């Protein structure tokens, strides 16, 4: 018997995970750009660049919420299949 779930089907948390990954990488680039002048001896960037580096945490939380949402959807689907 074949599994009825297609390999390319979207799970409810997939979009949150992708958005979280994008936001995380934007924050990672902002962190690298912000820290680089400290090592190069250049003038530091303004405060808003340091705030942009906080996007790493926001992206991590978004991806975590997406993982929890997909786990919950998988559990609901398993319960429905068991009945």
N, C-alpha and C positions, 0 to 999 in steps of 0.2 A: 504494500500500500504506500502510495507516494504521500509525502508531506504536502499539505494544502497551502502552506505559506510559501510565497514566491521569494526568491533570494533578493529581488530588487524592490520589494514592497516596503513602504515607509511605515515605521513605527512612530507612535505619537511623540516621542521625545527627540527624534532625529533632527528636527529643525533647531531645537534649542541647543543641541550638542554642536551642530555646525556653527551656529551664531556665536556660541561660547568660545569655540576654537578661533574664530576670526577675531573676536574682541580680545582674546588672550594674546594672539600674535601681534595685534596692533599695540597692545600694552607692552609686550616684550621689546618691540622695536623702539617704542618711546623710551623705555628704560635704558636700552643700549645707547640711544642718542643722548639721553640726559646724563649718563655716567661718563661718556667718552670725554667731555671737556675736563673732567676732574683728573683723568689720567694724562691728558695731553697738555695740561697747564693753560688751557684757554679760559675765556670768560664763561662762567656758568650760565645756563639757560634760565629764563624766567620761571616763576613758580608754577604757571599753568602746565609747563612740561612735566614737572614732578607730579602734578595731579593726573596727567594723562597716563603716567606709568602705573597708576592705581587700576587701570583697566585690566591688568593681568588678573587681579583678584576678582573683578566683576565677571570676566570671561570664565574663570574657573568656577564661580558660583553658577553661572548660566549652564555650563556643561554638566555640572553636578546635578542641577535640577532636571536637565534633559535625561540623564541616566536614571534618576529616580522615577521619572515619568514613564520611561520605557520599561523599567522593571515592573512598575505597577500595572502597565498594560499587559505585559507578559503573564503576570500572575492572574489577572482577570481572564485572559484567554485560556490559561491552563485550567482554571476553575470551571470555565464554561465547557471545555472539552471533557472534563472528568464527569460532568453531570449527564 
